[in-house]
Amino acid sequence: MAMIKAVLGVWAVINLFVFGLYGDDKRRAKSGQWRIPERVLLFAALFGAPGALLGMLFFHHKTRKPKFAVGVPAILIAEAALVFWWLFETGGLF
């Protein structure tokens, strides 16, 4: 149980970081500064899809770009399916 709490804590920190990354890129976009490359934002979404999606919605950032508008929710769905499959296979859910 302690291991699960530790993993969830690390995952929460990663998602907060990704959320902040999307917010920072939006700030940079508004002020005309150097931007965070899209490939970095999408790569970060692989590790923190909920943070990326919340960052997109909260900051209204990258929501019109199809690779983000479709890609980030697809990553989130795939990760959720993988977690549920893993929990079901290991008996952790039932």
N, C-alpha and C positions, 0 to 999 in steps of 0.2 A: 504494500500500500504506500509506503514511503517513496518507493521508486516511481510510482505513478504520479504522486504529488510533485516530485522533482521534475519529471518529464513535462507535466502540465505547466509548471512554473517557468521552465526554460522556453516552452512553446509560447506562453503568454508574453514573455520578454521579447522573443523574436517577432511576434505579431505587433507589439508596440513599436519596435524598431522599424518594421516595414510600413506601418501606418505613418510614422514620422518621416520616413523617406519620401513617401508620396506627398506629404504636406510640404516638405522642404523643396521638392521639385516644383510644386505649384508656386511657392513663394519666389523661387528663382525665375520662373516663367514670367511672373508679374513684374519683377524688377529688372528683367533683361539680362540676368546673369547667366554664367555657364550652367548648362542643364545636366541633369543626371541622364545618362543614355537609357533609351527605352529597353534595351536588352538587360540592363542592370535591374530596372524596375520589374520586368517580367521574371527574371531569375529570382529576385527577392520574393516574388509571389509564389514561387515553388515551395518556399519554406514557411511563408506566412500569408497564405491566401486570404484568410479572414481579415487580417490587417490591411492587405492590399485593397480588397473590396471595400472595406469601411473607409479607407483613405480616399479611394476614388469617389465614393458617394459624399463623404463629409466635405472634402475640399473641391468637389466638382472638377476633378482632374482626370484626364484621359478617358472620359466617359463616352466621347464621340468616336474614338479610335476603335475600329472593330477588333483588332488584336487584343485590346484590353477589355472592351465591353463584352466580348465573347470569351476571350482567353482566360481571364481571371476567374469568372464564375465557373468555367469548365474545369480549371485547376482545383477549385474549391470542391466541386462535386466529385471529381476523381479522388481527391484526398479523403473526403468523407466516406466514399464507397470503400476505399482501401482500408480505412480504419474500422469500419463496421465489419468488413469481411474478416479482417485479422481478429477482431474481438470474437466473432462468431466461430472462427476456426480454432481459436485457442480456448474457447469456452469461457472467455472473460465477460461475455455479455449475458449468457443464459446459464 
